Amino acid sequence: MIEETRAQETYEVLREAKRALDEESKLLAKVYNEPAIFEMEAQKIFQKTWIFLAHESEIPWPGDYVLRRIIDDSCIVARDEDGQIHVLFNMCRHRGMQLCRSDAGNASHFRCPYHGYTYKNTGKLNGVPFQKEAYGPEGLDKDEWAMTPAPRVEIYEGMIFASLDPGVQPLEEHIGDMGWYLDFYLKKSPAGMEVVGPPQRWVMHADWKLASENFIGDGYHTQSTHMSTIKAGIMRVKSPAYLKDGVQILAGSHGCLFMGFKPGSYFNYPQSIVDTMKESLNGAQVALIEENSVLPLNATIFPNMSLLHSSMSIEPGGRSVPYVTLRVWQPMGPGKMEVWSWCLVEKDAPEDFKRASNRSYLSTFGASGTLEQDDAENWSGTTRVAAGAMSGSHYLNYSAGAGQVDPIPEDEWAGPGTAYPKNYIDFAQRHFWQTYFDHLMA
Amino acid sequence: MMIETSLETYWEVYSFLMREAELLDERREREWLESCITEDVEYLMPVRENRERSEGAGFSDESFYFQETHGSLELRVRRLETEYAWAEDPPSRTRHFVTNVRVAEGDEDGEVAVKSNLLLYRSRGSEPTADILSAERRDVLRKQEDGWRLRKREILLDHSVVMTHNLSVFF
């Protein structure tokens, strides 16, 4: 009864929060740190939609595997001897022991330490010690007692996603219009992307949604949060005023933010990548870059995967070096997440560029990054003060651009979705929250 | 590795490590950079994975939390000197506990190879809990005209998931 009342109360709080967002462009601060809301997110978002787990290049060879999670569900992402990728629930079918206990490796089989059940990396049950003594002359039905696969697994441009909902829409549909924009991150070469080593991982006492909504379109925070890097000559812009121009994109459940570069500079990508980019992207995509001198910087794929495309200086007075980082904001509970952060580079990029790009990334993003350090400070601070009672009636302003800025007419913007011709606006952030409430109230 | 150098060298190296820890705990990063670090320094903290025993300690040779040169350390220090480095303003209260110091001859003349254990205590704001990071440091020190300096540091974390919200302090 108490449980039911609590669920009903949470639902009422969310309904009012959704109304306030839709009608008044404001957000109830409580959503950033509330156990009952977190439980609903786990059920209605993380068990229902597509969740990014790994990049194919992390497991290039037969037998390679990495260990990943969807909140508390541990999954082995393995490539079998035939090259097929499997996502397997990491729990033995006998007494439930965690089968695989290392972050990554290469194994044709997973052997349970408890009683010795052994499974192939396809999930098939392969060996049961003293089978006849334990289960009779016929032994066990090995098909019935295979490892449990994730209900759905699909791959988009090398990115492996899983869903716990067998009825989820195809991944291609989930990505939808956003695919056109993901190409700028993932298809600058026909060779595709690869990760630079294993991900950085660190724990932040901060809500995952703060990161997702920041990456979907928050260009506004840069002039304040990241001012130190402008002053120190890490972010090579002449003045913070430079940052005010951009284009915010809403595409499906997702979004991104385009920013300008000096015409002809292409974020300082080496000529070989500028060349392959022009071959690999389609005509409309190339024209968009060439005519406007813009590339997408930050993007979020709902709910908790983000990308960043940036270019920063590594040495005093040095040229900016571009990079792409992929990250997952993995919820660990109300107000707490583990961040997973990878650097991606074009597989056929020059080796010295790969090294420089990775250094540019880790100097500025990741746990020690001179920009991300300050994001972590902000997101932890918001989460901390959202824990109390007053955040239950404290509303936050999400109105930038509302009623003031119109979308770019369709015939003036080549990409799909909706494009807004500004940077310091909240359209993409409101879109994130509308998508979020739609999931929770469904 | 045991103590393989003269007592005098050991004592100089030990004093260097103590002075360095003091500078860092007193937020004197500029002084640390200018008086303790060589121009050709390599300052590394590799990502560590939890791997099976047969595969070694799990340190990556591709992924790093820090992969610094003197120039990139300079940019990090410059950033701390602005008024906008929110991650360290108000600053963390840190304490570098440096123990188990072992010193051997280095590969080059005038250099020594130093191993030490580091426990870094970090407390921020009015949080009731503090973050503690544990690591082994493998250093190469070079004796210059003005004394010992850090030529190379590998910070080998005892964590596969870093249990602090950012790495805004030096190790």
Chai-1 contact restraints between the chains, C-beta under 6 A:
chainA,res_idxA,chainB,res_idxB,connection_type,confidence,min_distance_angstrom,max_distance_angstrom,comment,restraint_id
A,S102,B,N50,contact,1.0,0.0,6.0,A-B,restraint_1
A,S102,B,R51,contact,1.0,0.0,6.0,A-B,restraint_2
A,S102,B,E52,contact,1.0,0.0,6.0,A-B,restraint_3
A,D103,B,E49,contact,1.0,0.0,6.0,A-B,restraint_4
A,D103,B,N50,contact,1.0,0.0,6.0,A-B,restraint_5
A,A104,B,E49,contact,1.0,0.0,6.0,A-B,restraint_6
A,G105,B,E52,contact,1.0,0.0,6.0,A-B,restraint_7
A,V196,B,E62,contact,1.0,0.0,6.0,A-B,restraint_8
A,G197,B,S60,contact,1.0,0.0,6.0,A-B,restraint_9
A,G197,B,E62,contact,1.0,0.0,6.0,A-B,restraint_10
A,G197,B,S63,contact,1.0,0.0,6.0,A-B,restraint_11
A,P198,B,V47,contact,1.0,0.0,6.0,A-B,restraint_12
A,P198,B,E49,contact,1.0,0.0,6.0,A-B,restraint_13
A,P198,B,S60,contact,1.0,0.0,6.0,A-B,restraint_14
A,P198,B,S63,contact,1.0,0.0,6.0,A-B,restraint_15
A,Q200,B,V47,contact,1.0,0.0,6.0,A-B,restraint_16
A,R201,B,V161,contact,1.0,0.0,6.0,A-B,restraint_17
A,W202,B,V162,contact,1.0,0.0,6.0,A-B,restraint_18
A,V203,B,M163,contact,1.0,0.0,6.0,A-B,restraint_19
A,M204,B,H165,contact,1.0,0.0,6.0,A-B,restraint_20
A,M227,B,Y84,contact,1.0,0.0,6.0,A-B,restraint_21
A,S228,B,R79,contact,1.0,0.0,6.0,A-B,restraint_22
A,S228,B,T82,contact,1.0,0.0,6.0,A-B,restraint_23
A,S228,B,Y84,contact,1.0,0.0,6.0,A-B,restraint_24
A,S228,B,A85,contact,1.0,0.0,6.0,A-B,restraint_25
A,K231,B,T82,contact,1.0,0.0,6.0,A-B,restraint_26
A,A232,B,L75,contact,1.0,0.0,6.0,A-B,restraint_27
A,A232,B,R78,contact,1.0,0.0,6.0,A-B,restraint_28
A,A232,B,R79,contact,1.0,0.0,6.0,A-B,restraint_29
A,I234,B,L75,contact,1.0,0.0,6.0,A-B,restraint_30
A,I314,B,S72,contact,1.0,0.0,6.0,A-B,restraint_31
A,E315,B,G71,contact,1.0,0.0,6.0,A-B,restraint_32
A,P316,B,G71,contact,1.0,0.0,6.0,A-B,restraint_33
A,P316,B,E74,contact,1.0,0.0,6.0,A-B,restraint_34
A,R359,B,Q67,contact,1.0,0.0,6.0,A-B,restraint_35
A,L362,B,F64,contact,1.0,0.0,6.0,A-B,restraint_36
A,S363,B,S72,contact,1.0,0.0,6.0,A-B,restraint_37
A,A367,B,Y65,contact,1.0,0.0,6.0,A-B,restraint_38
A,A367,B,V162,contact,1.0,0.0,6.0,A-B,restraint_39
A,A367,B,N166,contact,1.0,0.0,6.0,A-B,restraint_40
A,A367,B,L167,contact,1.0,0.0,6.0,A-B,restraint_41
A,S368,B,Y65,contact,1.0,0.0,6.0,A-B,restraint_42
A,S368,B,F66,contact,1.0,0.0,6.0,A-B,restraint_43
A,S368,B,L167,contact,1.0,0.0,6.0,A-B,restraint_44
A,T370,B,R79,contact,1.0,0.0,6.0,A-B,restraint_45
A,Q373,B,A87,contact,1.0,0.0,6.0,A-B,restraint_46
A,Q373,B,N166,contact,1.0,0.0,6.0,A-B,restraint_47
A,Q373,B,S168,contact,1.0,0.0,6.0,A-B,restraint_48
A,D374,B,W86,contact,1.0,0.0,6.0,A-B,restraint_49
A,D374,B,A87,contact,1.0,0.0,6.0,A-B,restraint_50
A,A376,B,H165,contact,1.0,0.0,6.0,A-B,restraint_51
A,A376,B,N166,contact,1.0,0.0,6.0,A-B,restraint_52
A,E377,B,W86,contact,1.0,0.0,6.0,A-B,restraint_53
A,E377,B,A87,contact,1.0,0.0,6.0,A-B,restraint_54
A,S380,B,H165,contact,1.0,0.0,6.0,A-B,restraint_55
